[in-house]
């Protein structure tokens, strides 16, 4: 069994170009949020959009798989084989489940967000678009490497939830503790960026470890 502690965060950050692009995309949000004095609900819209982007590319990751393991993975409480049908069902289930979660999240934000005094629509769209470009680069950068592995399709399906939970816990912490001062806002954004980068690195490290285990188990 491989230990989580064996993940070398610093080493992977220094060698993974997609991490640099992720840092730059977060920097855009930090600069705009500070100079335009955005409140936490503006940031929540941005992070909602980022979560949708993560889910969108995860559907592509599932459908791009050439070979995959289904060890421990079940559909309707039944074990499944690594077939194209399993691949399609997994992608559809993830898209519906993840999409419904974010639809509910969007309704919540729409009810809580006030547009009185103006809402920075352009800034929000810009931050989401930059994050989309970051994930497009990360997707292209890591896709060929993933094709040479035999990952577990169930773990790939659940990776986005592992990725976004810390991100949204940071949002809740920001609402509860950081208030509205510019210094607190910067601290919140930096902590969120650190959590985002760490989860990005851990996600890909877990995928590599999972693929190695699956490869060793193949006949």
C-alpha positions in Angstrom: 0.0 0.0 0.0 1.4 3.4 -1.0 1.4 6.1 1.8 -0.1 9.5 1.2 2.8 10.9 3.0 5.1 9.9 0.2 3.6 12.6 -2.0 6.3 15.2 -2.6 4.3 18.4 -2.9 7.2 20.7 -3.4 8.9 18.5 -6.0 5.7 18.1 -8.0 4.9 21.8 -7.9 8.4 22.6 -9.3 8.0 20.1 -12.2 4.3 20.5 -13.1 3.8 23.4 -15.6 0.0 23.2 -15.0 0.6 24.2 -11.4 2.2 27.5 -12.6 -0.7 28.2 -14.8 -3.1 27.5 -11.9 -1.2 30.0 -9.7 -1.4 32.6 -12.4 -5.2 32.1 -12.8 -5.6 32.5 -9.0 -3.4 35.6 -9.1 -5.8 37.3 -11.6 -8.7 36.7 -9.2 -6.6 38.1 -6.3 -5.7 41.3 -8.1 -9.2 42.0 -9.4 -10.8 41.2 -6.0 -8.4 43.5 -4.1 -8.5 46.5 -6.5 -12.3 46.3 -7.0 -13.0 45.5 -3.4 -15.2 42.5 -4.1 -17.4 40.9 -1.4 -17.4 37.2 -0.6 -20.5 36.5 -2.7 -18.7 37.8 -5.8 -15.9 35.3 -5.0 -18.5 32.5 -4.5 -19.8 33.1 -8.0 -16.2 32.8 -9.3 -15.5 29.6 -7.4 -18.9 28.2 -8.4 -17.8 28.8 -12.0 -14.4 27.2 -11.3 -16.2 24.1 -9.9 -18.3 23.8 -13.1 -15.1 24.0 -15.2 -13.5 21.2 -13.1 -16.6 19.0 -13.7 -16.7 19.7 -17.4 -13.1 18.6 -17.9 -13.6 15.6 -15.7 -16.3 14.3 -18.0 -13.7 14.5 -20.8 -11.1 12.7 -18.7 -13.5 9.8 -18.2 -14.5 9.6 -21.8 -10.8 9.8 -22.9 -9.8 6.7 -21.0 -8.5 3.9 -23.3 -8.0 1.4 -20.5 -9.2 1.6 -16.9 -9.8 -0.4 -13.8 -13.1 -0.9 -12.1 -11.7 -2.5 -8.9 -14.0 -1.7 -6.0 -16.3 0.3 -8.3 -20.1 -0.5 -8.5 -23.1 0.7 -10.4 -26.5 0.1 -8.8 -24.5 -1.8 -6.1 -23.2 -4.3 -8.6 -19.6 -4.8 -9.7 -19.0 -3.7 -13.3 -16.4 -4.6 -16.0 -14.1 -2.0 -17.7 -16.2 -1.7 -20.9 -17.2 1.3 -23.1 -20.7 1.0 -21.6 -19.4 1.4 -18.1 -17.4 4.4 -19.3 -20.5 6.1 -20.8 -22.7 5.3 -17.7 -20.0 6.7 -15.4 -19.6 9.9 -17.4 -23.4 10.4 -17.6 -24.0 9.7 -13.9 -21.2 12.1 -12.9 -22.4 14.9 -15.2 -26.0 14.6 -13.8 -25.0 14.3 -10.1 -22.4 17.0 -10.3 -24.6 19.2 -12.4 -27.6 19.0 -10.0 -25.3 19.9 -7.1 -24.1 23.0 -8.9 -27.6 23.9 -10.1 -28.7 23.9 -6.4 -25.6 25.9 -5.5 -26.4 28.5 -8.3 -30.0 28.9 -7.0 -28.7 29.6 -3.5 -26.2 32.2 -4.8 -28.8 33.9 -6.9 -31.1 34.3 -3.9 -28.3 35.7 -1.7 -26.5 37.9 -4.2 -27.6 41.6 -4.4 -26.9 43.5 -7.6 -27.8 46.8 -6.1 -24.9 49.2 -6.7 -23.7 47.1 -9.5 -22.3 43.6 -9.9 -18.9 42.9 -11.6 -20.2 40.6 -14.3 -17.2 41.2 -16.6 -14.7 40.6 -13.8 -16.5 37.3 -12.7 -16.6 36.0 -16.3 -13.0 37.0 -16.8 -11.8 35.1 -13.7 -13.8 32.0 -14.8 -12.5 32.2 -18.3 -8.9 32.4 -17.1 -9.5 29.4 -14.9 -11.1 27.6 -17.9 -7.9 28.3 -19.9 -5.8 27.0 -17.0 -7.8 23.8 -16.9 -7.7 23.4 -20.7 -3.9 23.6 -20.5 -3.8 21.2 -17.5 -6.1 18.8 -19.4 -3.9 18.9 -22.5 -0.7 18.8 -20.5 -1.7 15.7 -18.5 -3.9 13.8 -21.0 -1.1 12.0 -22.9 0.5 10.9 -19.6 -2.9 9.6 -18.4 -3.3 7.5 -21.6 -0.2 5.5 -20.7 -1.7 4.5 -17.3 -4.6 2.2 -16.2 -6.5 4.4 -13.7 -9.5 3.4 -11.6 -12.5 5.0 -13.2 -14.4 5.3 -9.9 -11.6 7.3 -8.4 -11.5 9.7 -11.4 -15.2 10.2 -11.0 -14.8 11.2 -7.3 -11.6 13.3 -7.7 -13.5 16.6 -8.4 -15.5 16.3 -5.2 -12.1 15.9 -3.3 -10.9 18.9 -5.2 -13.8 21.3 -4.6 -14.6 20.5 -1.0 -11.5 22.3 0.4 -12.2 25.2 -2.0 -15.7 25.7 -0.6 -14.7 25.1 3.0 -12.4 28.1 2.4 -15.4 30.1 1.2 -17.4 29.2 4.4 -14.4 30.1 6.5 -14.1 33.4 4.7 -17.7 34.2 5.4 -17.4 33.2 9.0 -14.1 34.7 10.0 -12.5 37.0 7.5 -15.1 39.7 7.3 -14.7 42.5 4.7 -11.4 44.2 5.3 -8.9 44.2 2.5 -6.2 42.6 4.6 -8.5 39.7 5.6 -9.7 39.4 2.0 -6.1 39.0 0.8 -5.4 36.4 3.5 -8.5 34.5 2.5 -7.6 34.5 -1.2 -4.0 33.4 -0.5 -5.2 30.5 1.7 -7.7 29.5 -0.9 -5.0 29.5 -3.6 -2.7 27.4 -1.4 -5.6 24.9 -0.8 -6.4 24.8 -4.6 -2.8 24.1 -5.6 -2.3 21.5 -2.9 -5.4 19.6 -4.0 -4.4 19.9 -7.6 -1.1 18.3 -6.9 -2.5 15.6 -4.6 -5.2 14.8 -7.1 -2.7 14.0 -9.8 -0.4 12.2 -7.4 -3.3 10.0 -6.3 -4.1 9.3 -9.9 -0.6 8.2 -10.7 -0.4 6.0 -7.6 -3.8 4.5 -8.4 -2.8 3.8 -11.9 0.4 2.1 -10.8 -1.6 -0.1 -8.4 -4.1 -1.0 -11.2 -1.2 -1.7 -13.7 0.4 -4.1 -11.2 -2.9 -6.0 -10.7 -3.4 -6.6 -14.5 -2.5 -10.1 -15.7 
